[in-house]
Amino acid sequence: MSTAAPALRPGAVLADLLPAATATRARVRDAALVAGGAVLTGIAAQIAVPVPGSPVPVTGQTFAALLVGASLGARRGLLSLALYALAGIAGLPWFAGGASGAGGATFGYVLGMLVAATAVGALARRGGDRGVLRTAATMAAGNALIYAIGVPYLAFATGMSLGQAVAVGMVPFLIGDALKTALAMGALPAAWKLAGRD
Protein backbone atom coordinates (compact mmCIF):
# COMPACT_ATOMS: atom_id res chain seq x y z
CA MET A 1 0.00 0.00 0.00
CA SER A 2 1.38 3.43 -0.97
CA THR A 3 1.73 6.11 1.67
CA ALA A 4 2.36 8.86 -0.87
CA ALA A 5 0.42 12.06 -0.32
CA PRO A 6 -2.27 12.87 -2.90
CA ALA A 7 -1.20 15.10 -5.77
CA LEU A 8 -1.78 18.83 -5.46
CA ARG A 9 -2.78 21.03 -8.35
CA PRO A 10 -0.03 23.29 -9.71
CA GLY A 11 0.27 26.52 -7.79
CA ALA A 12 -0.84 25.07 -4.46
CA VAL A 13 -0.25 26.86 -1.17
CA LEU A 14 -0.08 25.38 2.32
CA ALA A 15 -3.83 25.78 2.90
CA ASP A 16 -4.48 23.53 -0.10
CA LEU A 17 -2.99 20.63 1.87
CA LEU A 18 -6.13 20.62 4.04
CA PRO A 19 -8.51 18.09 2.53
CA ALA A 20 -11.96 19.01 1.24
CA ALA A 21 -13.76 16.16 -0.48
CA THR A 22 -16.64 18.22 -1.86
CA ALA A 23 -17.17 21.76 -3.10
CA THR A 24 -19.28 22.53 -0.03
CA ARG A 25 -16.55 21.32 2.31
CA ALA A 26 -14.01 23.37 0.36
CA ARG A 27 -16.12 26.50 0.86
CA VAL A 28 -16.47 25.78 4.60
CA ARG A 29 -12.73 25.15 4.86
CA ASP A 30 -11.96 28.37 3.00
CA ALA A 31 -14.35 30.41 5.17
CA ALA A 32 -12.74 29.01 8.31
CA LEU A 33 -9.25 29.78 6.96
CA VAL A 34 -10.24 33.34 6.04
CA ALA A 35 -11.74 33.96 9.48
CA GLY A 36 -8.80 32.29 11.20
CA GLY A 37 -6.32 34.45 9.30
CA ALA A 38 -8.18 37.60 10.34
CA VAL A 39 -8.23 36.48 13.97
CA LEU A 40 -4.53 35.56 13.90
CA THR A 41 -3.69 39.02 12.54
CA GLY A 42 -5.86 40.67 15.18
CA ILE A 43 -4.21 38.70 17.98
CA ALA A 44 -0.72 39.41 16.63
CA ALA A 45 -1.55 43.14 16.50
CA GLN A 46 -1.93 43.11 20.28
CA ILE A 47 1.79 42.37 20.58
CA ALA A 48 2.64 46.07 20.35
CA VAL A 49 5.77 47.78 21.63
CA PRO A 50 5.92 51.60 21.40
CA VAL A 51 8.84 53.10 19.51
CA PRO A 52 10.12 56.34 21.06
CA GLY A 53 9.50 59.26 18.73
CA SER A 54 7.22 57.29 16.39
CA PRO A 55 3.44 56.94 16.29
CA VAL A 56 3.96 53.45 14.84
CA PRO A 57 4.56 50.59 17.30
CA VAL A 58 6.45 47.38 16.66
CA THR A 59 3.80 44.67 16.33
CA GLY A 60 3.37 41.07 15.27
CA GLN A 61 0.64 42.22 12.91
CA THR A 62 2.72 42.53 9.74
CA PHE A 63 4.34 39.14 10.26
CA ALA A 64 0.91 37.53 10.71
CA ALA A 65 -0.47 39.26 7.62
CA LEU A 66 2.41 38.04 5.46
CA LEU A 67 2.13 34.49 6.83
CA VAL A 68 -1.62 34.54 6.17
CA GLY A 69 -1.01 35.59 2.58
CA ALA A 70 1.70 32.99 1.99
CA SER A 71 -0.26 30.18 3.64
CA LEU A 72 -3.69 30.93 2.18
CA GLY A 73 -2.86 32.25 -1.27
CA ALA A 74 -3.86 35.54 -2.91
CA ARG A 75 -7.66 35.23 -2.89
CA ARG A 76 -8.07 33.86 0.62
CA GLY A 77 -5.29 36.14 1.89
CA LEU A 78 -7.07 39.17 0.43
CA LEU A 79 -10.40 38.10 1.95
CA SER A 80 -8.80 37.42 5.32
CA LEU A 81 -7.07 40.81 5.56
CA ALA A 82 -10.19 42.54 4.18
CA LEU A 83 -12.20 40.91 6.99
CA TYR A 84 -9.58 42.04 9.49
CA ALA A 85 -9.67 45.62 8.16
CA LEU A 86 -13.46 45.85 7.90
CA ALA A 87 -14.02 44.44 11.39
CA GLY A 88 -11.51 46.93 12.78
CA ILE A 89 -13.13 49.82 10.91
CA ALA A 90 -16.51 48.70 12.30
CA GLY A 91 -15.18 49.02 15.84
CA LEU A 92 -13.63 45.69 16.78
CA PRO A 93 -10.59 46.73 18.87
CA TRP A 94 -8.02 44.52 17.20
CA PHE A 95 -5.77 46.93 15.35
CA ALA A 96 -2.37 47.56 16.96
CA GLY A 97 -2.70 48.10 20.70
CA GLY A 98 -6.48 47.55 20.74
CA ALA A 99 -7.29 50.43 18.39
CA SER A 100 -10.18 50.43 15.92
CA GLY A 101 -11.67 52.67 13.24
CA ALA A 102 -10.29 54.15 10.03
CA GLY A 103 -8.26 57.28 9.53
CA GLY A 104 -5.64 57.00 12.28
CA ALA A 105 -2.01 57.73 11.46
CA THR A 106 -1.18 54.03 11.15
CA PHE A 107 -4.24 52.95 9.15
CA GLY A 108 -2.18 53.03 5.96
CA TYR A 109 -0.20 50.07 7.26
CA VAL A 110 -3.45 48.08 7.56
CA LEU A 111 -4.24 48.91 3.93
CA GLY A 112 -0.67 47.99 3.00
CA MET A 113 -1.03 44.63 4.74
CA LEU A 114 -4.14 43.89 2.70
CA VAL A 115 -2.23 44.50 -0.54
CA ALA A 116 0.87 42.70 0.74
CA ALA A 117 -1.03 39.57 1.80
CA THR A 118 -2.53 39.38 -1.68
CA ALA A 119 0.83 39.81 -3.42
CA VAL A 120 2.63 37.39 -1.09
CA GLY A 121 -0.16 34.86 -1.69
CA ALA A 122 0.28 35.21 -5.45
CA LEU A 123 4.05 34.72 -5.08
CA ALA A 124 3.51 31.67 -2.86
CA ARG A 125 1.35 30.14 -5.60
CA ARG A 126 4.43 30.45 -7.81
CA GLY A 127 6.67 28.71 -5.28
CA GLY A 128 7.75 31.83 -3.39
CA ASP A 129 7.47 30.02 -0.05
CA ARG A 130 9.21 26.78 -0.98
CA GLY A 131 12.85 27.63 -0.37
CA VAL A 132 14.82 29.82 1.99
CA LEU A 133 15.93 32.42 -0.58
CA ARG A 134 12.58 32.50 -2.34
CA THR A 135 10.81 33.00 0.97
CA ALA A 136 13.18 35.84 1.86
CA ALA A 137 12.41 37.57 -1.44
CA THR A 138 8.67 37.03 -1.00
CA MET A 139 8.65 38.47 2.53
CA ALA A 140 10.84 41.41 1.44
CA ALA A 141 8.37 42.20 -1.34
CA GLY A 142 5.48 42.04 1.12
CA ASN A 143 7.21 44.36 3.58
CA ALA A 144 8.04 46.81 0.77
CA LEU A 145 4.36 46.97 -0.19
CA ILE A 146 3.32 47.63 3.40
CA TYR A 147 5.75 50.55 3.61
CA ALA A 148 4.83 51.82 0.13
CA ILE A 149 1.29 52.44 1.38
CA GLY A 150 1.81 52.91 5.11
CA VAL A 151 4.58 55.52 5.02
CA PRO A 152 2.91 58.00 2.61
CA TYR A 153 -0.36 57.59 4.52
CA LEU A 154 1.50 58.34 7.77
CA ALA A 155 2.96 61.49 6.21
CA PHE A 156 -0.47 62.60 4.97
CA ALA A 157 -2.26 61.83 8.26
CA THR A 158 0.30 63.58 10.46
CA GLY A 159 1.50 66.42 8.23
CA MET A 160 5.07 65.08 8.28
CA SER A 161 7.28 65.31 5.24
CA LEU A 162 7.81 62.03 3.41
CA GLY A 163 11.39 61.97 4.69
CA GLN A 164 10.22 62.34 8.28
CA ALA A 165 7.63 59.61 7.77
CA VAL A 166 10.32 57.27 6.43
CA ALA A 167 12.55 58.11 9.42
CA VAL A 168 9.87 57.32 12.02
CA GLY A 169 7.62 54.91 10.11
CA MET A 170 10.07 52.62 8.35
CA VAL A 171 13.71 52.91 9.42
CA PRO A 172 13.18 51.85 13.08
CA PHE A 173 11.44 48.66 11.91
CA LEU A 174 13.92 47.31 9.39
CA ILE A 175 15.85 45.15 11.88
CA GLY A 176 12.59 43.68 13.17
CA ASP A 177 11.50 43.01 9.60
CA ALA A 178 14.75 41.17 8.99
CA LEU A 179 14.11 38.99 12.05
CA LYS A 180 10.52 38.27 10.95
CA THR A 181 11.79 37.38 7.49
CA ALA A 182 14.32 35.02 9.03
CA LEU A 183 11.50 33.32 10.96
CA ALA A 184 9.46 32.94 7.78
CA MET A 185 12.52 31.64 5.93
CA GLY A 186 12.62 28.79 8.42
CA ALA A 187 8.91 28.23 9.00
CA LEU A 188 7.41 28.16 5.51
CA PRO A 189 9.92 25.85 3.76
CA ALA A 190 9.91 23.64 6.89
CA ALA A 191 6.12 23.34 6.71
CA TRP A 192 6.39 22.12 3.12
CA LYS A 193 9.10 19.64 4.11
CA LEU A 194 6.99 18.31 6.99
CA ALA A 195 4.12 17.87 4.58
CA GLY A 196 6.44 15.98 2.24
CA ARG A 197 5.85 18.48 -0.60
CA ASP A 198 9.12 20.44 -0.80
ZIQUI-V163463 format. One record per helix or strand of 3 or more residues. SS is the DSSP state (A for helix, B for strand). FROM is the first residue (numbers start at 1). TO is the last residue. If there is no record, write none. Layout:
SS/FROM/TO
SS/FROM/TO
This chain:
A/14/17
A/23/45
A/61/72
A/74/89
A/96/98
A/107/125
A/132/158
A/162/169
A/171/194
